[in-house]
Amino acid sequence: MNGNHIQLNLKNKFFQRIVDEIDVGVHAINHEGKTIIYNKKMGEIEGMDFDDVLDKSLLDVFSFNKNEDSTLLDVLRNGTMIKNAKQSYFNNRGKEITTINDTIPIEEDGVRIGAIEIARDVTKLEKLIRENMNKKGNTRYTFDSIIGSSFEIQEVIEASKRATRTTSSVLIVGETGTGKELFAQSIHNGSNRSEKPFISQNCAALPDSLIEGLLFGTKKGAFTGAIERPGLFEQAEGGTLLLDELNSLNPALQAKLLRVIQEKTVRRIGDTKDQEIDVRILATINEDPIDAISQGRIRKDLYYRLSVVALFIPPLRERKSDIHDLVQFFIEKYNHLFGMNVTGIDDNVLHVFEQYDWPGNIRELEHIIEGAMNLIDKEDKISYVHLPIHFRNKQQLKGESALSTQSDNLLVQKGRQILPLDQYMEEAETYYLNKVLQLHNFNITQAAKTLGMSRQNLQYRLKKYKIIKTGQ
């Protein structure tokens, strides 16, 4: 008997582990309508803890819209299996949940003893569809919004303006933060479609199972509970559809997208008829197209179809002459938002900005300016001490290298005496600490913050190298 009990416990542990690892929600109730099985995925879908649901009556935990019922309770009462049914309901905190369910009655010796439900989450899809249904052509950006007078950016602006005259597809290539959507909106607003909808969808924001319905729409009866719903192509009729991060879309969906672009027709999921559309397609990718094709992230035929016009947005490191104008623009923006009166940045800050490579591009520059203006007190200019600490820490690595090359005593040159490593390290550290202290007007607290060390640690080093008296 004891052995049987141990074996049963072991089976229960295996069973619980299995239901927790599968990527669908599992919810089972007994003949009283109380929860007896509830897996981890179901808790994630419904935003509930295991203890909130287990051994509780379903209607004590969840609520349903008027004239709607729980599919679990419906199957428990009627004994009829339900497949692919869409259900919307609310958890105990009022959060709306939408799932597609397969619900099955459980019987033993002809007696119904419960029901089990397998659920797939479509809450995010429902929300996005509602949001996109309300979108019109209310884009904010035009070519006048693009800041920069460098040859590199002006060349792209001119090419983009020429693209407004046609309805050809446009592929916009650029690193994250370079302003690809700004160019897309400018092309739309400069074209004869400007009064029609502009709809943007990030292809990386949703799993493939959800984005297909969002793009192409659904036909009533495609699955139980499915309604007639236009996809983004139909919603953008007469206007522009921007597909952001196209290289994150799987090849099967890319093939369907290619068909839509070539045929200028779209077929809703579950439908047998095609519908003609008049939509201009703009797409963005955040990597080199050749790399994306060779590594299978974008189909070659789709690339050639989309890149009738190809725009390559230069990264900020290749247009550093625009940094000053961008900085002034962001300062004016946050002056307005924060009610401040900052006039500009110090020359040494501009120098630091021009030496930096800006991996996050213009978006990173804006965040640095916003962060600096949050640290300003009564000053009218942004100085080095106002820059966010994480940015200053990045600069220290470059600073150490730059300082060591600027110090004649630390240069390694042919014919010059090579210092012992200990002496070299001491002189380099002394030189660097002096420079940081000068930058902060010998304020030890501020210098320690910049160096990423405690005040006590810095004081110890100052005393060790006899730089200044401790306690200053």
C-alpha positions in Angstrom: 0.0 0.0 0.0 2.8 2.4 0.9 4.6 1.6 -2.4 1.4 2.3 -4.3 1.1 5.7 -2.5 4.7 6.6 -3.4 4.0 5.6 -7.0 0.9 7.8 -7.1 2.7 10.8 -5.7 5.5 10.3 -8.3 2.9 10.1 -11.2 1.2 13.3 -9.9 4.6 15.1 -9.9 5.3 14.0 -13.5 1.8 15.1 -14.5 2.0 18.5 -12.9 5.4 19.1 -14.5 4.1 18.2 -17.9 1.1 20.5 -17.8 3.2 23.3 -16.5 5.7 23.0 -19.4 3.3 22.9 -22.3 2.7 26.3 -24.1 -1.1 26.3 -23.8 -3.4 27.0 -20.9 -4.9 24.0 -19.1 -7.9 24.5 -16.8 -10.1 21.6 -15.4 -13.1 21.6 -13.1 -14.9 18.9 -11.2 -18.6 18.1 -11.2 -19.2 20.9 -8.8 -17.6 23.5 -11.0 -14.5 23.9 -8.8 -11.0 24.1 -10.2 -8.9 20.9 -9.8 -6.2 21.5 -12.5 -4.7 24.9 -13.4 -1.3 25.1 -15.1 1.4 27.8 -15.2 0.6 29.0 -18.7 -3.1 29.5 -17.8 -2.0 31.6 -14.8 0.1 33.8 -17.2 -2.8 34.2 -19.6 -5.3 35.1 -16.9 -2.9 37.0 -14.7 -3.8 34.8 -11.7 -1.9 32.9 -9.1 -2.4 29.2 -8.6 -3.8 29.7 -5.1 -6.4 32.2 -6.4 -8.1 29.6 -8.5 -7.5 26.1 -7.1 -10.4 24.5 -5.3 -12.6 27.6 -5.9 -15.8 27.8 -7.8 -15.3 29.2 -11.3 -17.9 31.9 -11.0 -16.4 33.1 -7.7 -13.1 33.9 -9.5 -14.1 34.9 -13.0 -16.9 37.0 -14.4 -18.5 37.0 -17.9 -20.4 39.6 -20.0 -24.1 39.6 -19.9 -25.7 36.8 -21.9 -22.4 35.0 -22.0 -21.3 31.9 -20.1 -18.2 30.0 -19.3 -17.4 27.4 -21.9 -16.1 25.1 -19.1 -19.5 25.3 -17.3 -21.4 25.0 -20.5 -19.6 21.8 -21.4 -20.0 20.5 -17.9 -23.8 21.0 -18.1 -24.4 19.9 -21.7 -21.7 17.3 -22.2 -21.0 18.5 -25.7 -17.4 19.2 -26.7 -16.7 22.7 -28.0 -13.8 23.4 -30.5 -12.1 26.7 -31.4 -14.5 28.9 -29.4 -13.5 32.5 -28.7 -14.3 33.6 -25.2 -13.9 37.0 -23.5 -14.2 37.3 -19.7 -12.6 39.0 -16.7 -10.4 37.9 -13.8 -10.9 38.8 -10.2 -9.1 42.2 -10.7 -11.3 43.2 -13.7 -8.7 42.5 -16.4 -10.2 41.4 -19.7 -9.0 38.1 -21.1 -9.7 36.7 -24.6 -8.9 33.1 -25.5 -9.6 30.5 -28.2 -10.6 27.3 -26.4 -11.1 23.6 -27.0 -13.3 22.4 -24.1 -13.9 18.7 -23.5 -16.3 16.9 -21.0 -14.8 14.2 -18.8 -16.9 11.1 -18.1 -16.4 8.0 -16.0 -18.7 5.0 -16.3 -21.2 7.2 -18.2 -21.2 9.8 -15.5 -20.0 13.4 -16.2 -17.3 14.1 -13.5 -15.9 17.4 -14.9 -14.5 19.3 -17.9 -11.1 20.4 -19.2 -10.2 23.4 -21.3 -7.2 23.9 -23.5 -6.8 27.7 -24.1 -4.7 29.9 -26.5 -4.3 33.5 -25.6 -5.5 36.2 -28.1 -5.9 39.0 -25.6 -3.1 41.1 -27.2 -4.5 40.5 -30.7 -8.0 41.7 -29.7 -6.5 44.9 -28.1 -4.3 45.7 -31.1 -7.2 45.1 -33.5 -9.4 47.6 -31.6 -6.6 50.1 -31.5 -5.9 49.8 -35.2 -9.6 50.0 -36.1 -9.5 53.5 -34.6 -6.4 54.7 -36.4 -6.7 57.2 -39.2 -4.1 59.2 -41.1 -3.2 61.3 -38.1 0.6 61.1 -38.6 2.7 63.8 -37.0 5.9 63.9 -39.0 6.8 65.6 -42.3 10.2 66.2 -44.0 10.4 69.4 -42.0 10.6 67.3 -38.9 13.9 65.7 -40.0 16.8 67.6 -38.3 20.2 67.8 -40.0 22.0 69.6 -42.7 24.8 67.1 -43.4 25.2 65.8 -46.9 24.5 62.2 -45.7 21.0 63.0 -44.3 20.0 65.5 -47.0 20.7 63.0 -49.7 18.2 60.5 -48.1 15.7 63.3 -47.7 15.8 64.2 -51.4 15.5 60.6 -52.4 12.5 60.2 -50.0 10.8 63.3 -51.5 11.1 61.9 -55.0 9.4 58.7 -53.7 6.3 60.6 -52.7 5.3 61.0 -56.4 4.6 57.3 -57.0 2.8 54.4 -55.3 5.8 52.0 -55.5 6.8 50.0 -52.4 9.7 51.5 -50.3 12.2 49.6 -48.1 13.7 51.7 -45.4 17.0 50.3 -44.0 18.6 51.7 -40.9 19.8 50.8 -37.4 17.6 51.1 -34.4 17.0 54.7 -33.4 17.9 56.3 -36.7 14.3 57.5 -37.4 12.9 55.1 -40.0 9.3 55.7 -39.0 9.8 59.4 -39.3 10.8 59.0 -42.9 7.9 56.6 -43.5 5.4 59.1 -42.1 7.0 61.9 -44.1 6.7 60.0 -47.4 3.0 59.3 -46.6 2.3 62.9 -45.7 4.1 64.2 -48.8 2.1 61.9 -51.1 -1.5 62.2 -52.5 -2.5 59.6 -49.9 -2.0 61.9 -47.0 -5.7 62.2 -46.3 -6.1 58.5 -46.1 -5.0 56.2 -43.3 -1.4 55.6 -42.2 -1.2 52.3 -40.3 2.0 51.1 -38.7 2.5 47.5 -37.4 5.7 46.2 -35.7 6.1 42.7 -37.0 8.3 41.7 -34.0 5.6 42.7 -31.5 3.4 39.6 -31.9 3.8 35.9 -32.5 3.1 34.6 -36.0 -0.1 32.9 -34.9 -1.6 36.3 -34.0 -0.1 38.6 -36.6 -1.5 36.7 -39.5 -5.1 37.4 -38.4 -4.1 41.0 -37.7 -2.6 41.6 -41.1 -5.1 39.7 -43.3 -8.4 39.8 -41.3 -10.8 36.9 -40.4 -13.9 35.5 -41.9 -16.9 34.7 -39.8 -16.9 31.0 -39.0 -13.1 30.6 -39.5 -13.3 29.3 -35.9 -16.0 29.2 -33.3 -16.7 32.8 -32.2 -14.8 34.3 -35.1 -16.5 37.4 -36.6 -16.1 39.4 -39.9 -13.0 41.5 -39.2 -10.9 43.5 -41.7 -7.1 43.1 -41.4 -4.6 46.0 -41.5 -4.5 45.9 -45.4 -8.2 46.6 -45.6 -8.1 49.2 -42.9 -5.3 51.0 -44.7 -7.4 51.1 -48.0 -6.3 54.1 -50.1 -3.5 54.9 -47.7 -0.2 53.5 -46.5 0.7 50.4 -44.4 4.1 50.4 -42.7 5.5 47.0 -41.7 8.2 47.7 -39.2 11.0 45.2 -38.6 9.9 43.1 -41.5 12.9 40.8 -41.1 11.3 39.4 -37.9 8.3 37.9 -39.9 8.6 34.2 -40.6 9.2 33.0 -44.2 5.7 31.5 -44.5 4.0 34.9 -43.7 6.5 36.7 -45.9 5.3 34.4 -48.8 1.7 35.4 -48.1 2.7 39.1 -47.9 4.5 38.8 -51.3 1.3 37.4 -52.8 -0.7 40.3 -51.5 1.7 42.9 -52.9 2.0 41.2 -56.3 -1.8 40.5 -56.8 -3.0 43.6 -55.0 -5.6 41.4 -53.3 -6.0 40.0 -49.8 -7.9 37.0 -48.5 -9.1 36.8 -44.9 -8.4 33.8 -42.8 -11.1 31.2 -43.4 -12.4 32.9 -46.6 -12.4 31.6 -50.1 -12.6 34.9 -51.9 -9.9 37.5 -52.6 -10.6 41.2 -52.1 -8.9 43.9 -54.2 -6.9 46.5 -52.2 -5.2 49.8 -52.9 -2.5 50.2 -50.3 1.0 51.5 -50.5 3.5 49.3 -48.7 6.4 50.7 -46.7 8.7 48.4 -44.8 11.7 48.8 -42.5 14.5 46.5 -41.5 17.2 47.2 -38.9 20.1 45.3 -40.6 22.0 45.0 -43.8 19.6 43.4 -46.4 22.3 41.2 -47.8 22.9 39.8 -44.3 19.1 39.3 -43.8 18.8 37.4 -47.1 21.9 35.2 -46.6 20.8 34.3 -43.1 17.2 33.5 -44.1 15.5 36.4 -42.2 14.0 37.9 -45.3 13.0 36.2 -48.6 15.0 37.3 -51.6 11.9 37.6 -53.8 10.1 39.8 -51.2 13.2 42.0 -50.8 13.3 42.7 -54.6 9.6 43.4 -54.6 9.8 45.8 -51.7 13.0 47.5 -52.6 11.7 49.2 -55.8 12.8 52.3 -53.8 15.4 51.6 -51.1 16.4 54.2 -48.6 19.4 53.7 -46.3 19.2 55.9 -43.3 22.8 56.8 -42.0 23.6 56.1 -38.4 24.5 59.1 -36.2 28.2 58.1 -36.2 28.3 58.8 -39.9 26.6 62.2 -39.6 28.2 63.7 -36.5 28.1 67.2 -38.0 24.3 67.1 -37.2 24.8 66.5 -33.5 24.8 70.2 -32.6 21.5 70.8 -34.4 19.9 67.7 -32.9 21.0 68.6 -29.4 19.5 72.1 -29.7 16.3 70.6 -31.0 16.0 68.2 -28.1 16.9 70.9 -25.6 14.0 73.1 -27.0 11.7 70.1 -26.8 12.4 69.4 -23.2 12.5 73.1 -22.3 8.9 73.2 -23.4 7.9 70.0 -21.6 9.7 70.7 -18.4 9.2 74.5 -18.2 12.9 75.1 -18.3 15.2 77.6 -20.0 18.4 75.7 -20.9 20.3 77.4 -23.7 22.8 74.7 -24.9 25.7 72.5 -23.9 29.3 73.2 -22.9 32.0 72.8 -25.5 33.6 69.9 -23.7 30.2 68.1 -23.8 29.9 68.7 -27.5 33.4 67.3 -27.9 32.5 64.2 -25.9 29.4 63.7 -28.1 31.4 64.0 -31.3 33.9 61.4 -30.1 31.2 58.9 -29.1 29.9 56.3 -31.6 26.2 56.4 -30.6 25.2 52.7 -31.0 21.6 53.8 -30.1 21.7 56.6 -32.6 19.4 59.6 -32.4 17.1 57.9 -29.9 20.1 57.5 -27.5 21.1 61.1 -28.0 17.6 62.3 -27.1 17.5 60.1 -24.0 20.9 61.5 -22.9 19.6 65.1 -23.3 16.4 64.3 -21.4 18.4 62.7 -18.6 20.8 65.6 -18.4 17.9 68.1 -18.1 16.5 66.2 -15.2 19.8 66.7 -13.3 20.1 70.4 -14.0 19.3 72.8 -11.1 19.8 76.5 -11.9 22.4 76.2 -14.6 21.6 77.4 -18.1 23.9 74.9 -19.9 24.3 71.2 -19.8 27.8 70.4 -18.5 29.6 67.1 -18.2 28.4 66.5 -14.6 24.8 66.6 -15.8 25.2 63.7 -18.2 23.6 60.4 -16.9 26.1 58.3 -14.9 25.8 55.3 -17.3 26.9 57.5 -20.2 29.8 59.0 -18.3 31.0 55.5 -17.3 31.1 54.6 -21.0 33.2 57.7 -21.7 35.7 56.8 -18.9 36.9 53.8 -20.9 37.6 56.0 -23.8 38.9 58.7 -21.5 41.6 56.5 -20.0 42.8 55.6 -23.5 42.8 59.2 -24.6 44.5 60.5 -21.5 47.2 57.9 -21.6 48.1 58.9 -25.2 48.0 62.6 -24.4 50.5 62.3 -21.5 54.0 62.4 -23.0 55.4 60.6 -20.0 53.3 57.6 -20.7 53.9 57.2 -24.4 55.7 54.1 -25.5 58.0 55.1 -28.3 61.1 53.7 -29.9 64.2 55.0 -28.2 62.3 56.0 -25.1 62.9 54.3 -21.8 60.2 51.7 -21.0 58.8 52.2 -17.5 58.2 49.2 -15.2 54.6 48.2 -15.3 54.0 49.2 -11.6 55.4 52.7 -12.2 53.5 53.1 -15.5 50.2 52.1 -13.8 50.8 54.5 -10.9 51.6 57.4 -13.2 48.6 56.6 -15.5 46.2 56.5 -12.5 47.7 59.6 -11.0 47.3 61.5 -14.3 43.7 60.2 -14.8 42.6 61.0 -11.2 44.0 64.6 -11.6 42.1 65.1 -14.8 38.8 63.9 -13.3 39.3 66.0 -10.2 39.9 69.1 -12.3 36.8 68.3 -14.3 34.8 68.4 -11.0 36.6 71.4 -9.5 38.2 69.0 -7.0 34.8 68.0 -5.6 35.7 64.6 -4.2 32.0 63.4 -3.9 31.3 64.2 -7.6 34.6 62.8 -8.8 34.0 59.5 -6.9 30.5 59.2 -8.5 32.0 59.7 -12.0 34.7 57.1 -11.3 32.2 54.6 -10.0 33.9 54.2 -6.6 33.2 55.2 -3.0 34.4 58.5 -1.6 36.5 56.7 0.9 38.2 54.6 -1.8 39.0 57.8 -3.8 40.4 59.5 -0.7 42.7 56.6 -0.1 44.1 56.8 -3.6 44.5 60.6 -3.4 46.5 60.2 -0.2 48.5 57.2 -1.6 49.5 59.2 -4.7 49.8 62.6 -2.8 47.5 64.3 -5.2 45.6 66.5 -2.7 45.1 66.5 1.0 42.3 64.2 2.1 39.1 65.8 3.5 39.3 68.6 1.0 
